[in-house]
């Protein structure tokens, strides 16, 4: 049963670690985050016990209102706050934190540490069925929360390096509150006794998992060196999207010509957005070309202007994109 408790977290952590395509994070740092993340299970338990049994003891604990308050403002806040505290305290100024995707790896390590100890406590006297259900829903749920926390946390650190205090604060808030809302809704659906909420949960879980996996795969291809870090002026790997351009209010990427030097940004910009169009049938494909090797990586078909705008929005590209025939 112990193996079933820890195996899902280990598998997901390895997947994320392998997804860090450019520079693997120090194992010692990840172990530290994992262990500290597991300890936040204890602080969350204490906070949840106090609120549910003391502060909210006067409420009808079978009602919808209690379920909303308990799941969103107590459980979700207590658990995500602990993870967020460890993440920011340990990694914000850590020298290894030199790419925005590192934030995803760190957040996942913290969250899976929490999920692992929580799983062990749940499964001390649990059944194999409970272990499988938690492996399919609970642990991936913590992983998804961490994915969004890490995404916004990485953007906040990137904005901080450019001294954009407003964008930093916005993304730090999103790094905390987006996981809280996802977590709270997840728990709320499962804690009610109404069948409709179980159905909503299953749909929510399927859709969220799909978009989370899609987002993870895209994020793993986007390598944004954090300005001022030891690796901020190193070239990105082939096939990765370098976002080391100037930061606009929306944190956009400048679609500069290959090899152009953008003021205030690292000189190395080895990947450029390109649209390849067929002379024969007019078919267009958007993607990124490595300016050093010429290697082109397809991302999506462009059927109309809406597709083009969606591609630019997804990767934060501003300006015209070079077209090749």
C-alpha positions as YAML, in Angstrom:
chain: A
units: angstrom
residues:
- id: 1
  name: UNK
  ca: [0.00, 0.00, 0.00]
- id: 2
  name: UNK
  ca: [2.94, 2.32, 0.68]
- id: 3
  name: UNK
  ca: [4.12, 1.83, -2.90]
- id: 4
  name: UNK
  ca: [0.68, 2.74, -4.24]
- id: 5
  name: UNK
  ca: [0.79, 5.87, -2.08]
- id: 6
  name: UNK
  ca: [4.02, 7.25, -3.50]
- id: 7
  name: UNK
  ca: [4.18, 5.79, -7.01]
- id: 8
  name: UNK
  ca: [1.80, 8.28, -8.74]
- id: 9
  name: UNK
  ca: [3.76, 11.27, -7.41]
- id: 10
  name: UNK
  ca: [7.12, 9.79, -8.42]
- id: 11
  name: UNK
  ca: [5.88, 9.08, -11.96]
- id: 12
  name: UNK
  ca: [4.54, 12.63, -12.42]
- id: 13
  name: UNK
  ca: [7.69, 14.18, -10.95]
- id: 14
  name: UNK
  ca: [9.88, 12.21, -13.37]
- id: 15
  name: UNK
  ca: [7.67, 13.26, -16.30]
- id: 16
  name: UNK
  ca: [8.04, 16.93, -15.38]
- id: 17
  name: UNK
  ca: [11.76, 16.59, -14.73]
- id: 18
  name: UNK
  ca: [12.22, 15.09, -18.21]
- id: 19
  name: UNK
  ca: [10.08, 17.87, -19.64]
- id: 20
  name: UNK
  ca: [12.71, 20.37, -18.50]
- id: 21
  name: UNK
  ca: [14.43, 20.20, -21.88]
- id: 22
  name: UNK
  ca: [17.28, 22.63, -21.44]
- id: 23
  name: UNK
  ca: [18.84, 22.43, -18.00]
- id: 24
  name: UNK
  ca: [17.81, 19.86, -15.39]
- id: 25
  name: UNK
  ca: [17.21, 21.25, -11.91]
- id: 26
  name: UNK
  ca: [19.54, 20.26, -9.03]
- id: 27
  name: UNK
  ca: [18.27, 17.01, -7.44]
- id: 28
  name: UNK
  ca: [19.05, 18.38, -3.98]
- id: 29
  name: UNK
  ca: [16.78, 21.38, -4.55]
- id: 30
  name: UNK
  ca: [13.93, 19.21, -5.84]
- id: 31
  name: UNK
  ca: [14.25, 16.85, -2.87]
- id: 32
  name: UNK
  ca: [14.17, 19.82, -0.50]
- id: 33
  name: UNK
  ca: [11.04, 21.20, -2.17]
- id: 34
  name: UNK
  ca: [9.41, 17.77, -2.13]
- id: 35
  name: UNK
  ca: [10.09, 17.24, 1.58]
- id: 36
  name: UNK
  ca: [9.05, 20.75, 2.60]
- id: 37
  name: UNK
  ca: [5.95, 20.37, 0.47]
- id: 38
  name: UNK
  ca: [5.06, 17.21, 2.35]
- id: 39
  name: UNK
  ca: [5.34, 19.09, 5.66]
- id: 40
  name: UNK
  ca: [2.71, 21.58, 4.52]
- id: 41
  name: UNK
  ca: [0.25, 18.71, 4.84]
- id: 42
  name: UNK
  ca: [0.60, 19.11, 8.61]
- id: 43
  name: UNK
  ca: [0.05, 22.88, 8.62]
- id: 44
  name: UNK
  ca: [-2.96, 22.47, 6.31]
- id: 45
  name: UNK
  ca: [-4.45, 19.83, 8.62]
- id: 46
  name: UNK
  ca: [-4.11, 22.11, 11.66]
- id: 47
  name: UNK
  ca: [-5.72, 25.07, 9.88]
- id: 48
  name: UNK
  ca: [-8.54, 22.96, 8.46]
- id: 49
  name: UNK
  ca: [-9.22, 21.36, 11.87]
- id: 50
  name: UNK
  ca: [-9.42, 24.73, 13.61]
- id: 51
  name: UNK
  ca: [-11.79, 26.22, 11.06]
- id: 52
  name: UNK
  ca: [-14.04, 23.20, 10.64]
- id: 53
  name: UNK
  ca: [-14.32, 22.32, 14.33]
- id: 54
  name: UNK
  ca: [-14.05, 25.72, 16.01]
- id: 55
  name: UNK
  ca: [-14.63, 28.74, 13.80]
- id: 56
  name: UNK
  ca: [-17.27, 27.14, 11.54]
- id: 57
  name: UNK
  ca: [-18.71, 24.78, 14.16]
- id: 58
  name: UNK
  ca: [-21.94, 26.83, 14.38]
- id: 59
  name: UNK
  ca: [-22.81, 26.18, 10.74]
- id: 60
  name: UNK
  ca: [-24.84, 23.33, 9.29]
- id: 61
  name: UNK
  ca: [-22.03, 21.19, 7.95]
- id: 62
  name: UNK
  ca: [-24.36, 19.39, 5.55]
- id: 63
  name: UNK
  ca: [-25.38, 22.56, 3.74]
- id: 64
  name: UNK
  ca: [-24.18, 23.99, 0.44]
- id: 65
  name: UNK
  ca: [-22.99, 27.23, 2.07]
- id: 66
  name: UNK
  ca: [-20.70, 25.34, 4.45]
- id: 67
  name: UNK
  ca: [-19.35, 23.25, 1.55]
- id: 68
  name: UNK
  ca: [-18.56, 26.41, -0.41]
- id: 69
  name: UNK
  ca: [-16.81, 28.14, 2.49]
- id: 70
  name: UNK
  ca: [-14.99, 25.02, 3.66]
- id: 71
  name: UNK
  ca: [-13.72, 23.87, 0.26]
- id: 72
  name: UNK
  ca: [-12.82, 27.23, -1.27]
- id: 73
  name: UNK
  ca: [-11.82, 29.41, 1.68]
- id: 74
  name: UNK
  ca: [-10.52, 26.83, 4.14]
- id: 75
  name: UNK
  ca: [-9.22, 23.66, 2.49]
- id: 76
  name: UNK
  ca: [-8.07, 25.11, -0.84]
- id: 77
  name: UNK
  ca: [-6.56, 28.25, 0.70]
- id: 78
  name: UNK
  ca: [-4.82, 26.35, 3.52]
- id: 79
  name: UNK
  ca: [-3.26, 23.76, 1.19]
- id: 80
  name: UNK
  ca: [-2.28, 26.08, -1.66]
- id: 81
  name: UNK
  ca: [-0.97, 28.74, 0.73]
- id: 82
  name: UNK
  ca: [1.44, 26.24, 2.27]
- id: 83
  name: UNK
  ca: [2.69, 25.16, -1.13]
- id: 84
  name: UNK
  ca: [3.01, 28.76, -2.34]
- id: 85
  name: UNK
  ca: [4.92, 29.78, 0.79]
- id: 86
  name: UNK
  ca: [7.48, 26.99, 0.36]
- id: 87
  name: UNK
  ca: [7.81, 27.65, -3.36]
- id: 88
  name: UNK
  ca: [8.49, 31.36, -3.01]
- id: 89
  name: UNK
  ca: [10.62, 31.11, 0.14]
- id: 90
  name: UNK
  ca: [12.97, 28.52, -1.31]
- id: 91
  name: UNK
  ca: [13.18, 29.36, -5.01]
- id: 92
  name: UNK
  ca: [12.52, 33.06, -5.70]
- id: 93
  name: UNK
  ca: [16.17, 34.11, -5.52]
- id: 94
  name: UNK
  ca: [17.73, 30.67, -5.95]
- id: 95
  name: UNK
  ca: [20.57, 30.73, -8.52]
- id: 96
  name: UNK
  ca: [19.19, 27.64, -10.25]
- id: 97
  name: UNK
  ca: [15.96, 29.50, -11.06]
- id: 98
  name: UNK
  ca: [17.13, 30.84, -14.42]
- id: 99
  name: UNK
  ca: [14.31, 29.85, -16.80]
- id: 100
  name: UNK
  ca: [10.58, 30.40, -16.44]
- id: 101
  name: UNK
  ca: [9.85, 26.68, -16.92]
- id: 102
  name: UNK
  ca: [11.90, 25.99, -13.79]
- id: 103
  name: UNK
  ca: [8.96, 27.46, -11.86]
- id: 104
  name: UNK
  ca: [6.73, 24.66, -13.12]
- id: 105
  name: UNK
  ca: [9.23, 22.02, -12.03]
- id: 106
  name: UNK
  ca: [9.55, 23.60, -8.57]
- id: 107
  name: UNK
  ca: [5.81, 24.00, -8.05]
- id: 108
  name: UNK
  ca: [5.19, 20.39, -9.08]
- id: 109
  name: UNK
  ca: [7.89, 19.14, -6.69]
- id: 110
  name: UNK
  ca: [6.28, 21.01, -3.77]
- id: 111
  name: UNK
  ca: [2.75, 19.95, -4.67]
- id: 112
  name: UNK
  ca: [3.63, 16.29, -5.19]
- id: 113
  name: UNK
  ca: [5.40, 16.28, -1.84]
- id: 114
  name: UNK
  ca: [2.12, 17.39, -0.29]
- id: 115
  name: UNK
  ca: [0.14, 14.85, -2.31]
- id: 116
  name: UNK
  ca: [2.46, 11.99, -1.33]
- id: 117
  name: UNK
  ca: [2.19, 12.46, 2.44]
- id: 118
  name: UNK
  ca: [-1.54, 13.10, 2.14]
- id: 119
  name: UNK
  ca: [-1.85, 9.86, 0.16]
- id: 120
  name: UNK
  ca: [0.09, 7.89, 2.76]
- id: 121
  name: UNK
  ca: [-2.16, 9.18, 5.56]
- id: 122
  name: UNK
  ca: [-5.31, 8.37, 3.59]
- id: 123
  name: UNK
  ca: [-4.14, 4.88, 2.66]
- id: 124
  name: UNK
  ca: [-2.81, 3.67, 6.03]
- id: 125
  name: UNK
  ca: [-6.02, 1.70, 6.46]
- id: 126
  name: UNK
  ca: [-7.33, 2.18, 2.94]
- id: 127
  name: UNK
  ca: [-8.23, -0.21, 0.17]
- id: 128
  name: UNK
  ca: [-6.66, -0.82, -3.22]
- id: 129
  name: UNK
  ca: [-9.74, 0.81, -4.78]
- id: 130
  name: UNK
  ca: [-9.14, 3.98, -2.77]
- id: 131
  name: UNK
  ca: [-5.47, 3.95, -3.77]
- id: 132
  name: UNK
  ca: [-6.37, 3.67, -7.46]
- id: 133
  name: UNK
  ca: [-9.04, 6.38, -7.26]
- id: 134
  name: UNK
  ca: [-6.60, 8.78, -5.58]
- id: 135
  name: UNK
  ca: [-3.94, 7.90, -8.16]
- id: 136
  name: UNK
  ca: [-6.38, 8.79, -10.95]
- id: 137
  name: UNK
  ca: [-7.92, 11.91, -9.44]
- id: 138
  name: UNK
  ca: [-6.33, 13.36, -6.29]
- id: 139
  name: UNK
  ca: [-2.63, 13.23, -7.18]
- id: 140
  name: UNK
  ca: [-3.17, 14.50, -10.76]
- id: 141
  name: UNK
  ca: [-5.38, 17.19, -9.22]
- id: 142
  name: UNK
  ca: [-2.46, 18.46, -7.14]
- id: 143
  name: UNK
  ca: [-0.26, 18.24, -10.24]
- id: 144
  name: UNK
  ca: [-2.67, 20.42, -12.24]
- id: 145
  name: UNK
  ca: [-2.84, 22.98, -9.42]
- id: 146
  name: UNK
  ca: [0.96, 23.10, -9.42]
- id: 147
  name: UNK
  ca: [1.14, 23.49, -13.19]
- id: 148
  name: UNK
  ca: [-0.88, 26.69, -13.06]
- id: 149
  name: UNK
  ca: [0.92, 27.93, -9.96]
- id: 150
  name: UNK
  ca: [4.28, 27.39, -11.63]
- id: 151
  name: UNK
  ca: [3.18, 29.00, -14.89]
- id: 152
  name: UNK
  ca: [2.17, 32.29, -13.28]
- id: 153
  name: UNK
  ca: [5.02, 32.14, -10.77]
- id: 154
  name: UNK
  ca: [7.53, 31.89, -13.62]
- id: 155
  name: UNK
  ca: [5.95, 34.90, -15.36]
- id: 156
  name: UNK
  ca: [6.15, 36.85, -12.10]
- id: 157
  name: UNK
  ca: [9.86, 36.08, -11.72]
- id: 158
  name: UNK
  ca: [10.47, 37.07, -15.34]
- id: 159
  name: UNK
  ca: [8.63, 40.38, -14.81]
- id: 160
  name: UNK
  ca: [10.60, 40.99, -11.62]
- id: 161
  name: UNK
  ca: [13.86, 40.64, -13.53]
- id: 162
  name: UNK
  ca: [12.66, 43.41, -15.84]
- id: 163
  name: UNK
  ca: [11.62, 45.53, -12.84]
- id: 164
  name: UNK
  ca: [7.98, 45.38, -13.93]
- id: 165
  name: UNK
  ca: [6.46, 45.52, -10.47]
- id: 166
  name: UNK
  ca: [2.86, 45.68, -11.67]
- id: 167
  name: UNK
  ca: [3.13, 42.56, -13.83]
- id: 168
  name: UNK
  ca: [5.01, 40.76, -11.07]
- id: 169
  name: UNK
  ca: [2.27, 41.42, -8.52]
- id: 170
  name: UNK
  ca: [-0.49, 40.43, -10.94]
- id: 171
  name: UNK
  ca: [1.15, 37.10, -11.74]
- id: 172
  name: UNK
  ca: [2.00, 36.33, -8.12]
- id: 173
  name: UNK
  ca: [-1.66, 36.78, -7.25]
- id: 174
  name: UNK
  ca: [-2.66, 34.54, -10.13]
- id: 175
  name: UNK
  ca: [-0.07, 31.95, -9.04]
- id: 176
  name: UNK
  ca: [-1.95, 31.65, -5.76]
- id: 177
  name: UNK
  ca: [-5.60, 32.25, -6.59]
- id: 178
  name: UNK
  ca: [-5.93, 30.24, -9.82]
- id: 179
  name: UNK
  ca: [-4.86, 26.98, -8.07]
- id: 180
  name: UNK
  ca: [-7.12, 27.88, -5.12]
- id: 181
  name: UNK
  ca: [-10.16, 28.21, -7.40]
- id: 182
  name: UNK
  ca: [-9.38, 24.99, -9.28]
- id: 183
  name: UNK
  ca: [-8.71, 23.12, -6.04]
- id: 184
  name: UNK
  ca: [-11.80, 24.52, -4.33]
- id: 185
  name: UNK
  ca: [-14.12, 23.62, -7.18]
- id: 186
  name: UNK
  ca: [-12.65, 20.11, -7.35]
- id: 187
  name: UNK
  ca: [-13.22, 19.49, -3.63]
- id: 188
  name: UNK
  ca: [-16.64, 21.17, -3.62]
- id: 189
  name: UNK
  ca: [-18.00, 18.88, -6.34]
- id: 190
  name: UNK
  ca: [-16.82, 15.78, -4.48]
- id: 191
  name: UNK
  ca: [-18.00, 16.91, -1.03]
- id: 192
  name: UNK
  ca: [-21.64, 17.46, -1.93]
- id: 193
  name: UNK
  ca: [-24.22, 14.69, -1.95]
- id: 194
  name: UNK
  ca: [-25.85, 15.78, -5.20]
- id: 195
  name: UNK
  ca: [-25.30, 13.56, -8.23]
- id: 196
  name: UNK
  ca: [-25.22, 16.51, -10.61]
- id: 197
  name: UNK
  ca: [-22.05, 17.79, -8.96]
- id: 198
  name: UNK
  ca: [-20.35, 14.42, -9.45]
- id: 199
  name: UNK
  ca: [-21.21, 14.61, -13.14]
- id: 200
  name: UNK
  ca: [-19.90, 18.19, -13.28]
- id: 201
  name: UNK
  ca: [-16.73, 17.04, -11.53]
- id: 202
  name: UNK
  ca: [-16.09, 14.26, -14.06]
- id: 203
  name: UNK
  ca: [-16.53, 16.66, -16.97]
- id: 204
  name: UNK
  ca: [-14.42, 19.30, -15.23]
- id: 205
  name: UNK
  ca: [-11.66, 16.80, -14.50]
- id: 206
  name: UNK
  ca: [-11.56, 15.52, -18.08]
- id: 207
  name: UNK
  ca: [-11.49, 19.00, -19.63]
- id: 208
  name: UNK
  ca: [-8.99, 20.37, -17.13]
- id: 209
  name: UNK
  ca: [-6.66, 17.40, -17.58]
- id: 210
  name: UNK
  ca: [-6.75, 17.79, -21.36]
- id: 211
  name: UNK
  ca: [-5.88, 21.49, -21.25]
- id: 212
  name: UNK
  ca: [-3.30, 20.99, -18.48]
- id: 213
  name: UNK
  ca: [-1.42, 18.35, -20.49]
- id: 214
  name: UNK
  ca: [-1.64, 20.53, -23.60]
- id: 215
  name: UNK
  ca: [-0.33, 23.52, -21.67]
- id: 216
  name: UNK
  ca: [2.51, 21.51, -20.13]
- id: 217
  name: UNK
  ca: [3.68, 20.26, -23.52]
- id: 218
  name: UNK
  ca: [3.70, 23.80, -24.90]
- id: 219
  name: UNK
  ca: [5.40, 25.28, -21.85]
- id: 220
  name: UNK
  ca: [8.16, 22.68, -22.06]
- id: 221
  name: UNK
  ca: [9.00, 23.99, -25.55]
- id: 222
  name: UNK
  ca: [9.17, 27.62, -24.44]
- id: 223
  name: UNK
  ca: [12.52, 28.47, -22.89]
- id: 224
  name: UNK
  ca: [12.57, 31.96, -21.42]
- id: 225
  name: UNK
  ca: [15.89, 32.80, -19.74]
- id: 226
  name: UNK
  ca: [15.35, 35.07, -16.76]
- id: 227
  name: UNK
  ca: [17.33, 38.30, -17.26]
- id: 228
  name: UNK
  ca: [20.19, 38.67, -14.81]
- id: 229
  name: UNK
  ca: [20.51, 34.93, -14.20]
- id: 230
  name: UNK
  ca: [23.68, 33.04, -15.02]
- id: 231
  name: UNK
  ca: [22.05, 31.55, -18.13]
- id: 232
  name: UNK
  ca: [20.09, 34.54, -19.36]
- id: 233
  name: UNK
  ca: [22.43, 35.16, -22.28]
- id: 234
  name: UNK
  ca: [22.87, 31.59, -23.39]
- id: 235
  name: UNK
  ca: [21.23, 30.34, -26.55]
- id: 236
  name: UNK
  ca: [18.06, 28.28, -26.33]
- id: 237
  name: UNK
  ca: [17.98, 24.68, -27.59]
- id: 238
  name: UNK
  ca: [16.76, 23.74, -31.03]
- id: 239
  name: UNK
  ca: [13.00, 23.64, -31.19]
- id: 240
  name: UNK
  ca: [12.52, 25.80, -28.11]
- id: 241
  name: UNK
  ca: [10.86, 29.20, -28.21]
- id: 242
  name: UNK
  ca: [13.11, 31.92, -26.90]
- id: 243
  name: UNK
  ca: [11.06, 34.60, -25.15]
- id: 244
  name: UNK
  ca: [14.09, 36.69, -24.31]
- id: 245
  name: UNK
  ca: [12.69, 39.70, -26.13]
- id: 246
  name: UNK
  ca: [11.41, 42.93, -24.65]
- id: 247
  name: UNK
  ca: [8.52, 42.65, -22.26]
- id: 248
  name: UNK
  ca: [5.40, 44.55, -23.29]
- id: 249
  name: UNK
  ca: [2.59, 45.24, -20.79]
- id: 250
  name: UNK
  ca: [1.22, 41.81, -21.63]
- id: 251
  name: UNK
  ca: [4.62, 40.15, -21.46]
- id: 252
  name: UNK
  ca: [4.67, 39.61, -25.23]
- id: 253
  name: UNK
  ca: [7.48, 38.33, -27.43]
- id: 254
  name: UNK
  ca: [8.91, 40.50, -30.17]
- id: 255
  name: UNK
  ca: [8.95, 38.79, -33.55]
- id: 256
  name: UNK
  ca: [12.33, 40.25, -34.44]
- id: 257
  name: UNK
  ca: [14.32, 39.26, -37.54]
- id: 258
  name: UNK
  ca: [16.71, 36.37, -37.12]
- id: 259
  name: UNK
  ca: [19.85, 37.44, -35.36]
- id: 260
  name: UNK
  ca: [18.54, 40.93, -34.55]
- id: 261
  name: UNK
  ca: [19.57, 42.40, -31.24]
- id: 262
  name: UNK
  ca: [16.63, 43.67, -29.18]
- id: 263
  name: UNK
  ca: [17.56, 46.51, -26.80]
- id: 264
  name: UNK
  ca: [17.48, 45.41, -23.19]
- id: 265
  name: UNK
  ca: [17.32, 41.71, -24.09]
- id: 266
  name: UNK
  ca: [19.96, 38.97, -24.38]
- id: 267
  name: UNK
  ca: [21.69, 38.99, -27.75]
- id: 268
  name: UNK
  ca: [21.08, 35.31, -28.51]
- id: 269
  name: UNK
  ca: [17.65, 34.81, -30.11]
- id: 270
  name: UNK
  ca: [18.17, 31.59, -32.08]
- id: 271
  name: UNK
  ca: [14.50, 30.76, -32.67]
- id: 272
  name: UNK
  ca: [12.09, 32.83, -34.77]
- id: 273
  name: UNK
  ca: [8.38, 32.42, -35.54]
- id: 274
  name: UNK
  ca: [7.75, 31.55, -39.18]
- id: 275
  name: UNK
  ca: [4.77, 30.74, -41.39]
- id: 276
  name: UNK
  ca: [5.45, 28.28, -44.18]
- id: 277
  name: UNK
  ca: [3.06, 28.56, -47.13]
- id: 278
  name: UNK
  ca: [2.69, 26.18, -50.07]
- id: 279
  name: UNK
  ca: [2.76, 27.78, -53.53]
- id: 280
  name: UNK
  ca: [0.73, 24.86, -54.93]
- id: 281
  name: UNK
  ca: [-2.28, 24.73, -52.60]
- id: 282
  name: UNK
  ca: [-1.85, 27.76, -50.35]
- id: 283
  name: UNK
  ca: [-1.67, 25.62, -47.20]
- id: 284
  name: UNK
  ca: [-0.01, 27.46, -44.29]
- id: 285
  name: UNK
  ca: [1.73, 26.09, -41.21]
- id: 286
  name: UNK
  ca: [2.96, 28.19, -38.29]
- id: 287
  name: UNK
  ca: [5.94, 27.17, -36.25]
- id: 288
  name: UNK
  ca: [9.45, 28.08, -35.13]
- id: 289
  name: UNK
  ca: [12.73, 27.86, -37.03]
- id: 290
  name: UNK
  ca: [16.13, 27.50, -35.42]
- id: 291
  name: UNK
  ca: [18.19, 30.24, -37.06]
- id: 292
  name: UNK
  ca: [21.40, 28.32, -36.44]
- id: 293
  name: UNK
  ca: [20.43, 24.98, -37.98]
- id: 294
  name: UNK
  ca: [17.44, 25.94, -40.13]
- id: 295
  name: UNK
  ca: [15.37, 23.24, -38.43]
- id: 296
  name: UNK
  ca: [11.64, 24.05, -38.51]
- id: 297
  name: UNK
  ca: [9.19, 22.76, -35.93]
- id: 298
  name: UNK
  ca: [5.51, 22.82, -36.89]
- id: 299
  name: UNK
  ca: [3.04, 24.03, -34.26]
- id: 300
  name: UNK
  ca: [-0.34, 24.50, -35.96]
- id: 301
  name: UNK
  ca: [-2.09, 24.86, -39.31]
- id: 302
  name: UNK
  ca: [-3.21, 28.36, -40.25]
- id: 303
  name: UNK
  ca: [-6.55, 28.24, -42.06]
- id: 304
  name: UNK
  ca: [-7.61, 31.84, -41.54]
- id: 305
  name: UNK
  ca: [-6.80, 35.07, -39.73]
- id: 306
  name: UNK
  ca: [-8.38, 33.75, -36.51]
- id: 307
  name: UNK
  ca: [-5.91, 30.84, -36.45]
- id: 308
  name: UNK
  ca: [-3.02, 33.26, -36.97]
- id: 309
  name: UNK
  ca: [-4.18, 35.48, -34.11]
- id: 310
  name: UNK
  ca: [-4.63, 32.42, -31.89]
- id: 311
  name: UNK
  ca: [-1.06, 31.30, -32.64]
- id: 312
  name: UNK
  ca: [0.33, 34.76, -31.85]
- id: 313
  name: UNK
  ca: [-1.71, 35.01, -28.66]
- id: 314
  name: UNK
  ca: [-0.70, 31.54, -27.48]
- id: 315
  name: UNK
  ca: [3.00, 32.36, -27.74]
- id: 316
  name: UNK
  ca: [2.77, 36.07, -26.92]
- id: 317
  name: UNK
  ca: [4.05, 37.17, -30.34]
- id: 318
  name: UNK
  ca: [3.59, 40.78, -31.46]
- id: 319
  name: UNK
  ca: [4.27, 42.21, -34.91]
- id: 320
  name: UNK
  ca: [4.33, 40.56, -38.30]
- id: 321
  name: UNK
  ca: [5.55, 36.98, -38.71]
- id: 322
  name: UNK
  ca: [7.90, 36.14, -41.53]
- id: 323
  name: UNK
  ca: [6.32, 34.02, -44.28]
- id: 324
  name: UNK
  ca: [8.28, 31.52, -46.37]
- id: 325
  name: UNK
  ca: [7.20, 29.74, -49.56]
...
